[in-house]
Amino acid sequence: MNKGVKALVGIAIVGGAVVGGYFLVQAVLAKKSAVDDAVAAMQTQLDELDPVSRAAAVARITTDEAKSLRHAKA
């Protein structure tokens, strides 16, 4: 292979990596946006509760999440 072909192959590989990286970043940003929307919706619902109900809801969410993490770890 001559130098020109090697350079062209190198440029194609780097270009492919850049394009792949771009789409990966876009996918991560889309998932982050969905998570942010879900958190905002949950926070809004919690803010509408009275203090006692809010404390109970937060305790329940925390307990449920702790259980799910224990089962996932085992």
C-alpha positions in Angstrom: 0.0 0.0 0.0 1.3 3.4 -0.8 1.2 6.4 1.6 -1.9 7.9 0.0 -4.1 4.8 0.4 -2.9 4.4 4.1 -3.8 8.1 4.7 -7.2 7.7 3.2 -7.9 4.6 5.2 -6.8 6.4 8.4 -9.0 9.3 7.6 -12.0 7.0 7.0 -11.4 5.2 10.3 -11.1 8.5 12.2 -14.2 9.9 10.5 -16.2 6.8 11.3 -15.1 7.0 15.0 -16.2 10.7 15.1 -19.6 9.9 13.5 -20.1 7.0 15.9 -19.1 9.2 18.9 -21.6 11.8 17.8 -24.5 9.4 17.7 -23.4 7.9 21.0 -23.5 11.3 22.6 -26.9 12.1 21.1 -28.3 8.8 22.5 -26.9 9.6 26.0 -28.3 13.1 25.9 -31.7 11.8 24.9 -31.8 9.3 27.8 -30.6 12.0 30.2 -33.4 14.2 29.1 -36.0 11.5 29.7 -34.6 10.9 33.2 -34.6 14.6 33.9 -38.3 14.8 32.9 -39.2 11.8 35.1 -37.4 13.3 38.1 -39.1 16.7 37.6 -42.5 15.0 37.4 -41.9 13.0 40.5 -40.6 16.1 42.3 -43.7 18.1 41.3 -45.9 15.3 42.7 -44.0 15.2 45.9 -44.1 19.0 46.3 -47.9 18.8 46.1 -48.1 16.5 49.2 -48.5 17.6 52.8 -45.3 17.1 54.9 -46.5 13.8 56.5 -47.6 12.2 53.2 -44.4 13.5 51.6 -42.2 11.9 54.3 -44.1 8.6 53.9 -43.8 8.7 50.1 -40.0 9.4 50.2 -39.6 6.6 52.8 -41.5 4.2 50.5 -39.5 5.1 47.4 -36.2 4.8 49.3 -37.2 1.4 50.7 -38.3 0.1 47.3 -35.1 1.3 45.7 -33.0 -0.3 48.4 -34.8 -3.6 47.9 -34.3 -3.5 44.1 -30.6 -2.8 44.6 -30.2 -5.7 47.0 -31.9 -8.1 44.6 -29.8 -6.8 41.6 -26.6 -7.3 43.6 -27.3 -10.9 44.6 
